[in-house]
């Protein structure tokens, strides 16, 4: 990956090349103007000759170089066009490089801001007793941190997350000054400077931060119960459905008597209950048919006397 110094050198050389191209175009443009003036002057001499006027020696020598002047003018114009194309291409390339460098700077700044947010989250999480215990014991996926390293983190927490309140023995500074100091500490931390702070160095704190983030513990912090033990996820109870009902079979060698309740209850009743519906008689059926069909004529005299 190219360093910042090499990028700056390439950008400087590109800018210098563009400026040199602009200066060359300015020189050529001036030369074109001089040649056009000279050609115009020679055109005037030619018109004088055509009008029958006599020219002196210098004017005749100048007319003799007319073709040379025209050739030089055309060459200068063509060279100017080519230089313009080269300059435009250089400017386009320069814009692409500038845009690419801007995107790179944005990605770099975004990465640094993300690191600041991750640092703040780590400092906040290490304030929890359960999380602190996991890092002390190196359990539940956390790395092992010594008491000395935790002390460094606690001291650095006070520097980068200042409070508005002033503790005893602390100089009374404005909160704005505390924030300015915190921002300087964060920049030194992100740059991993080998400068002393909190009993260690910014580089040492950055190494601890990288180790904590690499273990992945903060991405999936386990839930703890009130007594500090990790709660296990409840297992889902699978209910088994039984398609058939269970029956209790009682085995006995004794034969119950005939009048026992379990025998009599299983037998059908001795007498059937009387039927509530009467069987229709012949007279009832004939009467019903004569009422439904007027064309029906009974043959029995008793049926003749029946009327609906």
TORPAKE-397455 format. One record per residue (C-alpha): residue number from 1; residue in one letter; x, y, z. Coordinates in steps of 0.2 Angstrom, whole numbers, plus 5000, padded with zeros to 4 digits. Layout:
pt seq = NUM | type = A | px = X | py = Y | pz = Z
...
This chain:
pt seq = 1 | type = X | px = 5000 | py = 5000 | pz = 5000
pt seq = 2 | type = X | px = 5008 | py = 5017 | pz = 4995
pt seq = 3 | type = X | px = 5012 | py = 5028 | pz = 5009
pt seq = 4 | type = X | px = 5005 | py = 5046 | pz = 5012
pt seq = 5 | type = X | px = 5022 | py = 5053 | pz = 5007
pt seq = 6 | type = X | px = 5022 | py = 5044 | pz = 4990
pt seq = 7 | type = X | px = 5005 | py = 5050 | pz = 4986
pt seq = 8 | type = X | px = 5009 | py = 5068 | pz = 4990
pt seq = 9 | type = X | px = 5024 | py = 5067 | pz = 4979
pt seq = 10 | type = X | px = 5014 | py = 5060 | pz = 4965
pt seq = 11 | type = X | px = 5001 | py = 5073 | pz = 4967
pt seq = 12 | type = X | px = 5014 | py = 5087 | pz = 4967
pt seq = 13 | type = X | px = 5022 | py = 5080 | pz = 4952
pt seq = 14 | type = X | px = 5005 | py = 5079 | pz = 4943
pt seq = 15 | type = X | px = 5001 | py = 5097 | pz = 4947
pt seq = 16 | type = X | px = 5019 | py = 5103 | pz = 4942
pt seq = 17 | type = X | px = 5017 | py = 5094 | pz = 4925
pt seq = 18 | type = X | px = 5000 | py = 5102 | pz = 4922
pt seq = 19 | type = X | px = 5007 | py = 5119 | pz = 4926
pt seq = 20 | type = X | px = 5022 | py = 5116 | pz = 4914
pt seq = 21 | type = X | px = 5009 | py = 5111 | pz = 4900
pt seq = 22 | type = X | px = 4999 | py = 5127 | pz = 4903
pt seq = 23 | type = X | px = 5015 | py = 5138 | pz = 4902
pt seq = 24 | type = X | px = 5020 | py = 5129 | pz = 4885
pt seq = 25 | type = X | px = 5003 | py = 5132 | pz = 4878
pt seq = 26 | type = X | px = 5005 | py = 5151 | pz = 4883
pt seq = 27 | type = X | px = 5022 | py = 5151 | pz = 4874
pt seq = 28 | type = X | px = 5015 | py = 5143 | pz = 4858
pt seq = 29 | type = X | px = 4999 | py = 5154 | pz = 4858
pt seq = 30 | type = X | px = 5011 | py = 5169 | pz = 4858
pt seq = 31 | type = X | px = 5021 | py = 5162 | pz = 4844
pt seq = 32 | type = X | px = 5005 | py = 5160 | pz = 4834
pt seq = 33 | type = X | px = 5000 | py = 5178 | pz = 4837
pt seq = 34 | type = X | px = 5017 | py = 5184 | pz = 4831
pt seq = 35 | type = X | px = 5017 | py = 5173 | pz = 4815
pt seq = 36 | type = X | px = 4999 | py = 5179 | pz = 4811
pt seq = 37 | type = X | px = 5005 | py = 5197 | pz = 4812
pt seq = 38 | type = X | px = 5020 | py = 5193 | pz = 4801
pt seq = 39 | type = X | px = 5009 | py = 5184 | pz = 4788
pt seq = 40 | type = X | px = 4997 | py = 5198 | pz = 4788
pt seq = 41 | type = X | px = 5011 | py = 5210 | pz = 4785
pt seq = 42 | type = X | px = 5018 | py = 5199 | pz = 4770
pt seq = 43 | type = X | px = 5000 | py = 5198 | pz = 4763
pt seq = 44 | type = X | px = 5001 | py = 5217 | pz = 4762
pt seq = 45 | type = X | px = 5017 | py = 5217 | pz = 4753
pt seq = 46 | type = X | px = 5010 | py = 5205 | pz = 4740
pt seq = 47 | type = X | px = 4995 | py = 5216 | pz = 4738
pt seq = 48 | type = X | px = 5007 | py = 5231 | pz = 4735
pt seq = 49 | type = X | px = 5016 | py = 5220 | pz = 4721
pt seq = 50 | type = X | px = 5000 | py = 5216 | pz = 4713
pt seq = 51 | type = X | px = 4995 | py = 5235 | pz = 4713
pt seq = 52 | type = X | px = 5011 | py = 5239 | pz = 4703
pt seq = 53 | type = X | px = 5020 | py = 5247 | pz = 4718
pt seq = 54 | type = X | px = 5039 | py = 5244 | pz = 4720
pt seq = 55 | type = X | px = 5046 | py = 5237 | pz = 4736
pt seq = 56 | type = X | px = 5063 | py = 5240 | pz = 4744
pt seq = 57 | type = X | px = 5075 | py = 5226 | pz = 4747
pt seq = 58 | type = X | px = 5070 | py = 5222 | pz = 4765
pt seq = 59 | type = X | px = 5052 | py = 5220 | pz = 4759
pt seq = 60 | type = X | px = 5057 | py = 5209 | pz = 4744
pt seq = 61 | type = X | px = 5067 | py = 5198 | pz = 4756
pt seq = 62 | type = X | px = 5052 | py = 5197 | pz = 4768
pt seq = 63 | type = X | px = 5040 | py = 5191 | pz = 4754
pt seq = 64 | type = X | px = 5053 | py = 5178 | pz = 4749
pt seq = 65 | type = X | px = 5050 | py = 5170 | pz = 4766
pt seq = 66 | type = X | px = 5031 | py = 5170 | pz = 4765
pt seq = 67 | type = X | px = 5029 | py = 5151 | pz = 4762
pt seq = 68 | type = X | px = 5041 | py = 5148 | pz = 4777
pt seq = 69 | type = X | px = 5030 | py = 5159 | pz = 4788
pt seq = 70 | type = X | px = 5014 | py = 5151 | pz = 4783
pt seq = 71 | type = X | px = 5022 | py = 5133 | pz = 4786
pt seq = 72 | type = X | px = 5028 | py = 5139 | pz = 4803
pt seq = 73 | type = X | px = 5011 | py = 5146 | pz = 4807
pt seq = 74 | type = X | px = 5002 | py = 5130 | pz = 4803
pt seq = 75 | type = X | px = 5014 | py = 5119 | pz = 4813
pt seq = 76 | type = X | px = 5012 | py = 5130 | pz = 4828
pt seq = 77 | type = X | px = 4993 | py = 5129 | pz = 4827
pt seq = 78 | type = X | px = 4994 | py = 5110 | pz = 4825
pt seq = 79 | type = X | px = 5006 | py = 5109 | pz = 4840
pt seq = 80 | type = X | px = 4994 | py = 5120 | pz = 4850
pt seq = 81 | type = X | px = 4979 | py = 5109 | pz = 4847
pt seq = 82 | type = X | px = 4989 | py = 5093 | pz = 4852
pt seq = 83 | type = X | px = 4995 | py = 5101 | pz = 4868
pt seq = 84 | type = X | px = 4977 | py = 5106 | pz = 4872
pt seq = 85 | type = X | px = 4972 | py = 5088 | pz = 4870
pt seq = 86 | type = X | px = 4986 | py = 5082 | pz = 4882
pt seq = 87 | type = X | px = 4982 | py = 5095 | pz = 4894
pt seq = 88 | type = X | px = 4963 | py = 5090 | pz = 4895
pt seq = 89 | type = X | px = 4968 | py = 5072 | pz = 4897
pt seq = 90 | type = X | px = 4980 | py = 5077 | pz = 4911
pt seq = 91 | type = X | px = 4966 | py = 5087 | pz = 4920
pt seq = 92 | type = X | px = 4954 | py = 5072 | pz = 4918
pt seq = 93 | type = X | px = 4967 | py = 5060 | pz = 4925
pt seq = 94 | type = X | px = 4971 | py = 5073 | pz = 4939
pt seq = 95 | type = X | px = 4952 | py = 5074 | pz = 4944
pt seq = 96 | type = X | px = 4951 | py = 5055 | pz = 4944
pt seq = 97 | type = X | px = 4966 | py = 5054 | pz = 4956
pt seq = 98 | type = X | px = 4959 | py = 5067 | pz = 4967
pt seq = 99 | type = X | px = 4942 | py = 5059 | pz = 4968
pt seq = 100 | type = X | px = 4950 | py = 5042 | pz = 4972
pt seq = 101 | type = X | px = 4961 | py = 5050 | pz = 4986
pt seq = 102 | type = X | px = 4945 | py = 5059 | pz = 4993
pt seq = 103 | type = X | px = 4936 | py = 5042 | pz = 4994
pt seq = 104 | type = X | px = 4951 | py = 5034 | pz = 5002
pt seq = 105 | type = X | px = 4952 | py = 5048 | pz = 5015
pt seq = 106 | type = X | px = 4933 | py = 5046 | pz = 5019
pt seq = 107 | type = X | px = 4936 | py = 5027 | pz = 5021
pt seq = 108 | type = X | px = 4951 | py = 5031 | pz = 5032
pt seq = 109 | type = X | px = 4941 | py = 5043 | pz = 5043
pt seq = 110 | type = X | px = 4926 | py = 5032 | pz = 5044
pt seq = 111 | type = X | px = 4937 | py = 5018 | pz = 5050
pt seq = 112 | type = X | px = 4944 | py = 5029 | pz = 5063
pt seq = 113 | type = X | px = 4927 | py = 5035 | pz = 5069
pt seq = 114 | type = X | px = 4921 | py = 5017 | pz = 5070
pt seq = 115 | type = X | px = 4936 | py = 5013 | pz = 5081
pt seq = 116 | type = X | px = 4932 | py = 5027 | pz = 5093
pt seq = 117 | type = X | px = 4914 | py = 5021 | pz = 5094
pt seq = 118 | type = X | px = 4920 | py = 5003 | pz = 5098
pt seq = 119 | type = X | px = 4932 | py = 5010 | pz = 5111
pt seq = 120 | type = X | px = 4918 | py = 5019 | pz = 5120
pt seq = 121 | type = X | px = 4908 | py = 5003 | pz = 5119
pt seq = 122 | type = X | px = 4922 | py = 4993 | pz = 5126
pt seq = 123 | type = X | px = 4925 | py = 5005 | pz = 5140
pt seq = 124 | type = X | px = 4906 | py = 5005 | pz = 5145
pt seq = 125 | type = X | px = 4905 | py = 4986 | pz = 5144
pt seq = 126 | type = X | px = 4920 | py = 4984 | pz = 5155
pt seq = 127 | type = X | px = 4911 | py = 4994 | pz = 5169
pt seq = 128 | type = X | px = 4899 | py = 4979 | pz = 5171
pt seq = 129 | type = X | px = 4905 | py = 4967 | pz = 5185
pt seq = 130 | type = X | px = 4900 | py = 4951 | pz = 5175
pt seq = 131 | type = X | px = 4909 | py = 4957 | pz = 5160
pt seq = 132 | type = X | px = 4924 | py = 4962 | pz = 5170
pt seq = 133 | type = X | px = 4924 | py = 4945 | pz = 5178
pt seq = 134 | type = X | px = 4923 | py = 4936 | pz = 5162
pt seq = 135 | type = X | px = 4939 | py = 4945 | pz = 5156
pt seq = 136 | type = X | px = 4947 | py = 4942 | pz = 5172
pt seq = 137 | type = X | px = 4944 | py = 4924 | pz = 5171
pt seq = 138 | type = X | px = 4945 | py = 4922 | pz = 5153
pt seq = 139 | type = X | px = 4928 | py = 4913 | pz = 5152
pt seq = 140 | type = X | px = 4914 | py = 4913 | pz = 5140
pt seq = 141 | type = X | px = 4924 | py = 4918 | pz = 5125
pt seq = 142 | type = X | px = 4933 | py = 4932 | pz = 5133
pt seq = 143 | type = X | px = 4952 | py = 4934 | pz = 5133
pt seq = 144 | type = X | px = 4961 | py = 4935 | pz = 5150
pt seq = 145 | type = X | px = 4966 | py = 4953 | pz = 5155
pt seq = 146 | type = X | px = 4977 | py = 4956 | pz = 5170
pt seq = 147 | type = X | px = 4972 | py = 4968 | pz = 5185
pt seq = 148 | type = X | px = 4985 | py = 4980 | pz = 5179
pt seq = 149 | type = X | px = 4978 | py = 4980 | pz = 5161
pt seq = 150 | type = X | px = 4961 | py = 4983 | pz = 5168
pt seq = 151 | type = X | px = 4968 | py = 4997 | pz = 5178
pt seq = 152 | type = X | px = 4975 | py = 5005 | pz = 5163
pt seq = 153 | type = X | px = 4958 | py = 5004 | pz = 5155
pt seq = 154 | type = X | px = 4949 | py = 5012 | pz = 5170
pt seq = 155 | type = X | px = 4962 | py = 5027 | pz = 5170
pt seq = 156 | type = X | px = 4960 | py = 5029 | pz = 5151
pt seq = 157 | type = X | px = 4941 | py = 5029 | pz = 5153
pt seq = 158 | type = X | px = 4942 | py = 5045 | pz = 5164
pt seq = 159 | type = X | px = 4953 | py = 5053 | pz = 5151
pt seq = 160 | type = X | px = 4942 | py = 5050 | pz = 5135
pt seq = 161 | type = X | px = 4925 | py = 5051 | pz = 5143
pt seq = 162 | type = X | px = 4926 | py = 5066 | pz = 5154
pt seq = 163 | type = X | px = 4913 | py = 5070 | pz = 5167
pt seq = 164 | type = X | px = 4906 | py = 5088 | pz = 5170
pt seq = 165 | type = X | px = 4908 | py = 5085 | pz = 5188
pt seq = 166 | type = X | px = 4925 | py = 5089 | pz = 5197
pt seq = 167 | type = X | px = 4932 | py = 5077 | pz = 5209
pt seq = 168 | type = X | px = 4941 | py = 5081 | pz = 5225
pt seq = 169 | type = X | px = 4959 | py = 5087 | pz = 5222
pt seq = 170 | type = X | px = 4956 | py = 5089 | pz = 5203
pt seq = 171 | type = X | px = 4959 | py = 5106 | pz = 5195
pt seq = 172 | type = X | px = 4943 | py = 5114 | pz = 5190
pt seq = 173 | type = X | px = 4943 | py = 5115 | pz = 5171
pt seq = 174 | type = X | px = 4929 | py = 5119 | pz = 5159
pt seq = 175 | type = X | px = 4920 | py = 5104 | pz = 5151
pt seq = 176 | type = X | px = 4926 | py = 5111 | pz = 5134
pt seq = 177 | type = X | px = 4944 | py = 5110 | pz = 5139
pt seq = 178 | type = X | px = 4941 | py = 5092 | pz = 5145
pt seq = 179 | type = X | px = 4934 | py = 5087 | pz = 5128
pt seq = 180 | type = X | px = 4949 | py = 5095 | pz = 5119
pt seq = 181 | type = X | px = 4960 | py = 5085 | pz = 5130
pt seq = 182 | type = X | px = 4950 | py = 5069 | pz = 5127
pt seq = 183 | type = X | px = 4951 | py = 5072 | pz = 5108
pt seq = 184 | type = X | px = 4969 | py = 5073 | pz = 5109
pt seq = 185 | type = X | px = 4970 | py = 5057 | pz = 5119
pt seq = 186 | type = X | px = 4959 | py = 5048 | pz = 5106
pt seq = 187 | type = X | px = 4970 | py = 5054 | pz = 5091
pt seq = 188 | type = X | px = 4985 | py = 5048 | pz = 5100
pt seq = 189 | type = X | px = 4976 | py = 5031 | pz = 5104
pt seq = 190 | type = X | px = 4971 | py = 5029 | pz = 5086
pt seq = 191 | type = X | px = 4989 | py = 5033 | pz = 5080
pt seq = 192 | type = X | px = 4996 | py = 5021 | pz = 5093
pt seq = 193 | type = X | px = 5009 | py = 5033 | pz = 5098
pt seq = 194 | type = X | px = 5023 | py = 5026 | pz = 5109
pt seq = 195 | type = X | px = 5019 | py = 5040 | pz = 5122
pt seq = 196 | type = X | px = 5017 | py = 5037 | pz = 5140
pt seq = 197 | type = X | px = 4999 | py = 5038 | pz = 5147
pt seq = 198 | type = X | px = 4990 | py = 5030 | pz = 5162
pt seq = 199 | type = X | px = 5005 | py = 5020 | pz = 5167
pt seq = 200 | type = X | px = 5007 | py = 5013 | pz = 5149
pt seq = 201 | type = X | px = 5008 | py = 5020 | pz = 5132
pt seq = 202 | type = X | px = 4995 | py = 5023 | pz = 5119
pt seq = 203 | type = X | px = 5002 | py = 5009 | pz = 5108
pt seq = 204 | type = X | px = 5000 | py = 4997 | pz = 5123
pt seq = 205 | type = X | px = 4981 | py = 5003 | pz = 5125
pt seq = 206 | type = X | px = 4979 | py = 5000 | pz = 5107
pt seq = 207 | type = X | px = 4985 | py = 4983 | pz = 5108
pt seq = 208 | type = X | px = 4974 | py = 4978 | pz = 5122
pt seq = 209 | type = X | px = 4959 | py = 4986 | pz = 5112
pt seq = 210 | type = X | px = 4964 | py = 4976 | pz = 5097
pt seq = 211 | type = X | px = 4965 | py = 4960 | pz = 5107
pt seq = 212 | type = X | px = 4948 | py = 4963 | pz = 5115
pt seq = 213 | type = X | px = 4939 | py = 4966 | pz = 5099
pt seq = 214 | type = X | px = 4947 | py = 4951 | pz = 5090
pt seq = 215 | type = X | px = 4941 | py = 4939 | pz = 5103
pt seq = 216 | type = X | px = 4923 | py = 4943 | pz = 5098
pt seq = 217 | type = X | px = 4916 | py = 4943 | pz = 5116
pt seq = 218 | type = X | px = 4908 | py = 4960 | pz = 5114
pt seq = 219 | type = X | px = 4898 | py = 4955 | pz = 5099
pt seq = 220 | type = X | px = 4889 | py = 4941 | pz = 5109
pt seq = 221 | type = X | px = 4889 | py = 4945 | pz = 5127
pt seq = 222 | type = X | px = 4881 | py = 4931 | pz = 5137
pt seq = 223 | type = X | px = 4867 | py = 4935 | pz = 5149
pt seq = 224 | type = X | px = 4870 | py = 4933 | pz = 5167
pt seq = 225 | type = X | px = 4858 | py = 4929 | pz = 5181
pt seq = 226 | type = X | px = 4857 | py = 4940 | pz = 5197
pt seq = 227 | type = X | px = 4870 | py = 4929 | pz = 5206
pt seq = 228 | type = X | px = 4882 | py = 4931 | pz = 5192
pt seq = 229 | type = X | px = 4880 | py = 4914 | pz = 5184
pt seq = 230 | type = X | px = 4877 | py = 4913 | pz = 5165
pt seq = 231 | type = X | px = 4859 | py = 4909 | pz = 5161
pt seq = 232 | type = X | px = 4857 | py = 4894 | pz = 5150
pt seq = 233 | type = X | px = 4844 | py = 4895 | pz = 5136
pt seq = 234 | type = X | px = 4828 | py = 4885 | pz = 5141
pt seq = 235 | type = X | px = 4826 | py = 4870 | pz = 5131
pt seq = 236 | type = X | px = 4810 | py = 4868 | pz = 5121
pt seq = 237 | type = X | px = 4798 | py = 4855 | pz = 5128
pt seq = 238 | type = X | px = 4792 | py = 4843 | pz = 5115
pt seq = 239 | type = X | px = 4774 | py = 4837 | pz = 5119
pt seq = 240 | type = X | px = 4771 | py = 4820 | pz = 5113
pt seq = 241 | type = X | px = 4753 | py = 4816 | pz = 5107
pt seq = 242 | type = X | px = 4746 | py = 4799 | pz = 5109
pt seq = 243 | type = X | px = 4734 | py = 4793 | pz = 5096
pt seq = 244 | type = X | px = 4727 | py = 4779 | pz = 5106
pt seq = 245 | type = X | px = 4720 | py = 4781 | pz = 5124
pt seq = 246 | type = X | px = 4727 | py = 4771 | pz = 5138
pt seq = 247 | type = X | px = 4716 | py = 4758 | pz = 5147
pt seq = 248 | type = X | px = 4719 | py = 4750 | pz = 5164
pt seq = 249 | type = X | px = 4717 | py = 4731 | pz = 5163
pt seq = 250 | type = X | px = 4713 | py = 4723 | pz = 5180
pt seq = 251 | type = X | px = 4717 | py = 4705 | pz = 5181
pt seq = 252 | type = X | px = 4706 | py = 4694 | pz = 5193
pt seq = 253 | type = X | px = 4704 | py = 4676 | pz = 5195
pt seq = 254 | type = X | px = 4687 | py = 4677 | pz = 5204
pt seq = 255 | type = X | px = 4671 | py = 4676 | pz = 5194
pt seq = 256 | type = X | px = 4658 | py = 4689 | pz = 5199
pt seq = 257 | type = X | px = 4640 | py = 4683 | pz = 5203
pt seq = 258 | type = X | px = 4626 | py = 4685 | pz = 5190
pt seq = 259 | type = X | px = 4617 | py = 4699 | pz = 5199
pt seq = 260 | type = X | px = 4634 | py = 4709 | pz = 5202
pt seq = 261 | type = X | px = 4632 | py = 4727 | pz = 5196
pt seq = 262 | type = X | px = 4646 | py = 4726 | pz = 5183
pt seq = 263 | type = X | px = 4636 | py = 4711 | pz = 5175
pt seq = 264 | type = X | px = 4619 | py = 4719 | pz = 5175
pt seq = 265 | type = X | px = 4625 | py = 4735 | pz = 5169
pt seq = 266 | type = X | px = 4632 | py = 4727 | pz = 5153
pt seq = 267 | type = X | px = 4616 | py = 4717 | pz = 5149
pt seq = 268 | type = X | px = 4602 | py = 4724 | pz = 5138
pt seq = 269 | type = X | px = 4585 | py = 4729 | pz = 5147
pt seq = 270 | type = X | px = 4573 | py = 4715 | pz = 5150
pt seq = 271 | type = X | px = 4558 | py = 4724 | pz = 5143
pt seq = 272 | type = X | px = 4558 | py = 4736 | pz = 5128
pt seq = 273 | type = X | px = 4549 | py = 4752 | pz = 5132
pt seq = 274 | type = X | px = 4532 | py = 4754 | pz = 5122
pt seq = 275 | type = X | px = 4532 | py = 4762 | pz = 5106
pt seq = 276 | type = X | px = 4525 | py = 4780 | pz = 5106
pt seq = 277 | type = X | px = 4521 | py = 4779 | pz = 5087
pt seq = 278 | type = X | px = 4505 | py = 4770 | pz = 5082
pt seq = 279 | type = X | px = 4505 | py = 4759 | pz = 5066
pt seq = 280 | type = X | px = 4494 | py = 4768 | pz = 5053
pt seq = 281 | type = X | px = 4478 | py = 4758 | pz = 5049
pt seq = 282 | type = X | px = 4471 | py = 4755 | pz = 5031
pt seq = 283 | type = X | px = 4457 | py = 4768 | pz = 5034
pt seq = 284 | type = X | px = 4470 | py = 4781 | pz = 5038
pt seq = 285 | type = X | px = 4480 | py = 4777 | pz = 5023
pt seq = 286 | type = X | px = 4465 | py = 4778 | pz = 5011
pt seq = 287 | type = X | px = 4459 | py = 4795 | pz = 5019
pt seq = 288 | type = X | px = 4476 | py = 4802 | pz = 5016
pt seq = 289 | type = X | px = 4477 | py = 4797 | pz = 4998
pt seq = 290 | type = X | px = 4460 | py = 4803 | pz = 4994
pt seq = 291 | type = X | px = 4464 | py = 4820 | pz = 5001
pt seq = 292 | type = X | px = 4480 | py = 4821 | pz = 4991
pt seq = 293 | type = X | px = 4473 | py = 4815 | pz = 4974
pt seq = 294 | type = X | px = 4454 | py = 4819 | pz = 4970
pt seq = 295 | type = X | px = 4454 | py = 4807 | pz = 4956
pt seq = 296 | type = X | px = 4457 | py = 4792 | pz = 4968
pt seq = 297 | type = X | px = 4440 | py = 4782 | pz = 4969
pt seq = 298 | type = X | px = 4439 | py = 4769 | pz = 4983
pt seq = 299 | type = X | px = 4431 | py = 4752 | pz = 4980
pt seq = 300 | type = X | px = 4427 | py = 4748 | pz = 4997
pt seq = 301 | type = X | px = 4409 | py = 4755 | pz = 5003
pt seq = 302 | type = X | px = 4417 | py = 4760 | pz = 5019
pt seq = 303 | type = X | px = 4430 | py = 4770 | pz = 5010
pt seq = 304 | type = X | px = 4416 | py = 4778 | pz = 4999
pt seq = 305 | type = X | px = 4408 | py = 4785 | pz = 5015
pt seq = 306 | type = X | px = 4425 | py = 4793 | pz = 5020
pt seq = 307 | type = X | px = 4426 | py = 4811 | pz = 5016
pt seq = 308 | type = X | px = 4441 | py = 4822 | pz = 5018
